Amino acid sequence: MQRAVDALLAVDVLPVQRMTKTGLREFDARGAILDLRVRDDRTLRLVSRHEVPLVRPDDVMAALARVDQDFVPAGTPLFHRRFQGLWDGDRLLDPFGSADWTI
């Protein structure tokens, strides 16, 4: 998994495709990624920018598979949003001002 993450972070642009209600759409998955790390053998930590179109975690998984053909998730990937807020480079700022989270 680390090899795929390194390969994805090494590129500036990586187009992926997703089927939408208006048809097949291609967009840059790499541009929205602020931080992507392997936490253990089965867990990735993704911090992404909320853009239009929204780059979803499954788009990042498709991008990982695109840069490393040997990357195959074990089983069905599960995604969990832990926080949402403003990213200042090393921590997430609570948009309501009640707390800051170091990730």
Buried (B, 14 or more C-beta within 10 A) or exposed (E): BEEBBEBBBEEEEBEBEBEEEEEEEEBBBBBBBEEBEBEEEEEBEBBBEEEEBEBBBEBBBBBBBBBBEEBEBEEEEEEEEEEEBEBEEEBBBEEEEEEEEEE
